[in-house]
Amino acid sequence: MKLSTFLFCCLSLQTMQATAQYDSQAEFSQDRIKTQGDPAIMEKMTRTFEAKYGDADRAKVYLVEAYADRADMNKVRYWLKDFKNQTFQHQAACSAVRILLTNKHYKEAEVLLQPYLHLDLTKEDANGYMGPTLLVYKDDAIRFFYYYAEVQYHKGNYKTAMRYMQAALDVDKGHTFFDFRQRELLALLYMHMGKTSEASMEMHSLISGAPDRNKEFMAAAKKCLPDYQQKVASATAWLYKRIKDETLKKMQTVNIQVPDIQLKDEKGNGFSLSSLRGKTVFIYFWTIDQTDLYDNSFPVLQRVKESYANNPDVVFICIHTYEAAASTATDVANYLDRKGYNLDLYLDLKDPVTKKNPMATALHLESANLERAWEGDYIILNKEGIGKVKRPAGLLNEMGYQVVHGMIDAVRENPEK
């Protein structure tokens, strides 16, 4: 065989393998939605993928996350041992720890962190790994140290927590992984260690970043900075006004015609948006897919809805835009109940002829696209039923409370715009 022919065959084989991997991920991305976040179904799907493609490590990452969200540590440990690729294994462990910490399962998180505590963050090979025995990417290693600092803080071991926090900070030069959560933790550690000036600096940096801080942090902040609450209130008011003013400007050119498509509630009863004319309506479009794991929007929506409890002219509804099985309505309703979200739910069911979700398709929503189904969208309707705001729900982050408030009030108070 000629060398050129041999090289061509090798290249073709690599291309075929890459294509198969891409196809498997695209296939898995769609099938994952059909599991409705049920890890038992995901297990079967993972084994099917492994038999078909010889590798299902990416699928196992999602599976570990699903079990971590349920704090099923036997399953988490079982599947972490089942990875073929160490890098994916460590990424899954990192995600699992993050989910456990978010759900306040500190003991369980500490167990998963144990294998990574001996890593020397100052030593990195040419490929970006910390080793030599564990092939852990430096990014994941830094996160492990931040997470362990959080665990130790909640155990009251402030010196140990600070040691791991500082070790991570020393190599995380650009503060790439030092988010609001880590900065808040650092401020609290400084407070507990009597370093009030350092704590003050961190607290000042958080004033305009995310006004909605937790109670423990706010209590510590008041001791360190007596006027902290006033500064937070000022930052909050500034953000609310800015969003409201920006929304008012954009509303003049935004007129989204929302079709009055017949929707169904979880019991099969019919519902149409026209029944809400005369009210300001906030509609959140979503699919259950991985909302169970990356649950950022619903806590914000729940709080905003509660803040309008005495204003019957503002209505909040959720429209689910993808059904994978006959049980979808029940699955979605159970999800909201399990999380404690009191949000009215309706289903944008597929048209039997077009096989598409009519509302999502008509409005060109991201939630109609299976590849990005977990991002969702939201639309705010004025009293005439015209959409005046349309945004991707991924923007509902820590600052989302004031953002949503500002947009709703802009629409509610200016029906003529």
KELUMFI-773515 format. One record per residue (C-alpha): residue number from 1; x, y, z. Coordinates in steps of 0.2 Angstrom, whole numbers. Layout:
BEGIN
NUM,X,Y,Z
...
# end
This chain:
BEGIN
1,0,0,0
2,7,17,-5
3,10,29,10
4,-2,42,3
5,-16,28,3
6,-11,23,20
7,-12,41,27
8,-29,44,18
9,-36,28,26
10,-30,34,43
11,-38,51,40
12,-54,43,35
13,-55,32,50
14,-52,47,61
15,-65,57,52
16,-77,42,54
17,-74,41,73
18,-76,59,75
19,-92,59,66
20,-99,44,76
21,-94,53,92
22,-103,69,86
23,-118,59,80
24,-119,50,97
25,-119,66,106
26,-132,74,96
27,-143,58,98
28,-139,58,116
29,-144,76,118
30,-161,73,111
31,-164,56,120
32,-158,64,137
33,-173,75,136
34,-184,60,134
35,-178,54,151
36,-187,69,160
37,-172,68,172
38,-176,51,178
39,-159,43,182
40,-166,25,181
41,-171,28,163
42,-154,37,160
43,-145,21,166
44,-153,11,153
45,-150,24,140
46,-131,25,145
47,-129,6,143
48,-137,7,126
49,-125,20,121
50,-110,11,128
51,-115,-5,118
52,-118,5,102
53,-103,17,103
54,-91,9,115
55,-90,24,125
56,-103,33,135
57,-93,44,147
58,-102,60,143
59,-118,51,147
60,-112,46,163
61,-107,63,168
62,-126,68,167
63,-131,52,176
64,-119,56,191
65,-126,74,191
66,-144,67,192
67,-140,55,206
68,-130,69,216
69,-146,80,214
70,-155,66,224
71,-141,63,236
72,-140,45,231
73,-122,42,235
74,-121,24,232
75,-126,27,214
76,-115,42,213
77,-100,31,219
78,-105,17,208
79,-105,27,192
80,-90,37,196
81,-80,20,196
82,-87,16,179
83,-79,29,168
84,-66,24,155
85,-59,42,154
86,-51,49,170
87,-54,67,164
88,-73,64,162
89,-73,55,179
90,-66,70,188
91,-77,82,179
92,-92,72,185
93,-85,72,202
94,-83,90,202
95,-101,93,195
96,-108,81,209
97,-99,90,223
98,-106,107,216
99,-124,100,216
100,-122,92,233
101,-115,109,241
102,-130,118,233
103,-142,106,241
104,-132,108,257
105,-126,90,258
106,-109,94,265
107,-104,77,272
108,-108,69,256
109,-98,82,246
110,-83,80,258
111,-82,61,254
112,-81,64,236
113,-68,77,238
114,-56,66,248
115,-46,59,233
116,-41,77,227
117,-35,86,243
118,-17,81,241
119,-15,89,224
120,-2,102,222
121,-10,116,212
122,7,124,208
123,12,109,198
124,5,107,181
125,11,96,166
126,12,102,148
127,-6,96,145
128,-14,106,159
129,-16,91,171
130,-12,90,189
131,-4,73,193
132,5,62,191
133,-7,48,196
134,-23,58,194
135,-27,66,177
136,-36,81,184
137,-37,97,174
138,-31,112,183
139,-48,120,181
140,-56,106,190
141,-43,105,204
142,-45,123,208
143,-64,120,209
144,-61,105,221
145,-51,116,233
146,-64,130,233
147,-77,117,236
148,-67,109,250
149,-65,126,258
150,-84,128,258
151,-86,111,266
152,-74,115,280
153,-82,132,283
154,-99,124,287
155,-90,112,299
156,-83,127,308
157,-65,123,303
158,-61,141,297
159,-42,139,297
160,-43,124,286
161,-56,132,275
162,-45,147,273
163,-29,137,268
164,-38,128,254
165,-46,144,248
166,-30,153,248
167,-21,138,239
168,-35,140,225
169,-33,159,224
170,-15,158,222
171,-16,149,206
172,-33,156,200
173,-25,172,195
174,-39,179,184
175,-52,174,197
176,-59,163,183
177,-68,152,195
178,-70,164,210
179,-88,168,208
180,-101,177,220
181,-102,161,230
182,-83,160,233
183,-81,178,236
184,-95,178,249
185,-87,163,257
186,-70,172,258
187,-78,187,266
188,-86,176,279
189,-70,167,283
190,-61,184,285
191,-75,189,298
192,-73,173,308
193,-54,175,308
194,-55,193,315
195,-49,201,299
196,-62,214,297
197,-53,225,285
198,-51,211,272
199,-69,206,275
200,-74,224,272
201,-65,224,255
202,-74,208,249
203,-91,214,255
204,-89,231,246
205,-85,221,230
206,-102,211,232
207,-113,227,235
208,-117,230,216
209,-114,212,211
210,-129,202,218
211,-140,212,229
212,-149,196,236
213,-137,189,248
214,-140,175,261
215,-145,179,279
216,-128,173,286
217,-118,184,275
218,-130,199,278
219,-128,197,297
220,-109,197,295
221,-109,212,284
222,-119,222,296
223,-106,219,309
224,-92,223,298
225,-100,237,288
226,-114,246,297
227,-121,254,282
228,-120,239,271
229,-138,236,270
230,-141,254,264
231,-128,252,251
232,-136,236,245
233,-153,244,244
234,-145,258,234
235,-137,246,222
236,-154,237,221
237,-164,252,217
238,-151,258,204
239,-152,241,195
240,-171,241,195
241,-172,258,188
242,-159,255,175
243,-168,239,169
244,-185,248,169
245,-179,263,159
246,-170,251,146
247,-186,241,145
248,-197,256,142
249,-186,262,127
250,-186,244,119
251,-205,242,121
252,-208,256,109
253,-202,245,95
254,-207,228,101
255,-224,221,97
256,-224,202,97
257,-240,195,91
258,-243,180,102
259,-255,167,94
260,-270,162,105
261,-266,143,104
262,-276,131,114
263,-265,125,129
264,-268,111,141
265,-265,110,160
266,-258,95,168
267,-275,88,170
268,-279,90,152
269,-291,105,154
270,-290,118,140
271,-283,135,142
272,-280,150,131
273,-270,166,134
274,-284,177,128
275,-293,173,145
276,-279,184,153
277,-282,200,143
278,-282,215,154
279,-268,208,165
280,-249,209,163
281,-243,191,160
282,-226,184,163
283,-224,168,153
284,-209,157,156
285,-206,144,142
286,-196,129,147
287,-193,110,146
288,-190,99,161
289,-174,91,153
290,-160,97,165
291,-169,111,174
292,-169,98,188
293,-150,100,189
294,-147,118,183
295,-161,126,193
296,-157,145,192
297,-173,152,185
298,-187,145,196
299,-182,152,213
300,-181,169,205
301,-198,167,197
302,-206,160,213
303,-199,175,223
304,-205,188,210
305,-222,180,209
306,-224,181,228
307,-219,199,228
308,-234,202,217
309,-246,192,228
310,-256,208,232
311,-257,213,214
312,-270,202,205
313,-266,211,188
314,-250,203,187
315,-250,184,182
316,-236,171,181
317,-238,155,170
318,-226,142,164
319,-228,134,147
320,-219,117,145
321,-214,116,126
322,-208,98,124
323,-217,82,128
324,-206,66,127
325,-219,53,133
326,-237,51,138
327,-232,54,156
328,-224,71,153
329,-238,82,161
330,-237,72,177
331,-218,72,177
332,-217,91,175
333,-231,94,188
334,-222,82,200
335,-205,92,197
336,-213,108,202
337,-221,100,217
338,-205,92,223
339,-196,108,222
340,-210,118,230
341,-213,130,216
342,-231,137,216
343,-232,141,197
344,-247,138,186
345,-242,125,173
346,-248,123,155
347,-242,112,141
348,-239,117,123
349,-242,100,115
350,-236,94,99
351,-247,96,84
352,-251,78,78
353,-249,84,59
354,-233,95,60
355,-226,86,75
356,-220,103,82
357,-225,112,97
358,-236,126,90
359,-233,140,102
360,-214,138,103
361,-213,136,85
362,-223,152,81
363,-213,162,93
364,-196,155,88
365,-192,150,105
366,-175,142,110
367,-185,130,120
368,-192,123,104
369,-174,118,99
370,-169,102,107
371,-151,106,107
372,-154,121,118
373,-170,116,127
374,-164,119,144
375,-161,137,142
376,-179,142,140
377,-187,159,136
378,-198,172,144
379,-211,184,137
380,-220,198,145
381,-237,202,138
382,-246,219,141
383,-265,220,145
384,-269,219,126
385,-260,202,125
386,-245,210,115
387,-228,203,119
388,-217,218,124
389,-202,209,131
390,-194,193,125
391,-178,187,133
392,-168,170,135
393,-171,164,153
394,-152,160,155
395,-152,179,161
396,-161,174,176
397,-146,173,188
398,-142,180,205
399,-147,198,199
400,-163,191,191
401,-175,197,204
402,-173,215,201
403,-171,212,182
404,-188,204,181
405,-196,216,193
406,-190,231,182
407,-196,223,166
408,-213,218,173
409,-216,235,180
410,-211,244,164
411,-224,234,155
412,-237,235,169
413,-236,254,172
414,-236,259,153
415,-250,250,144
416,-250,263,130
417,-232,259,125
# end
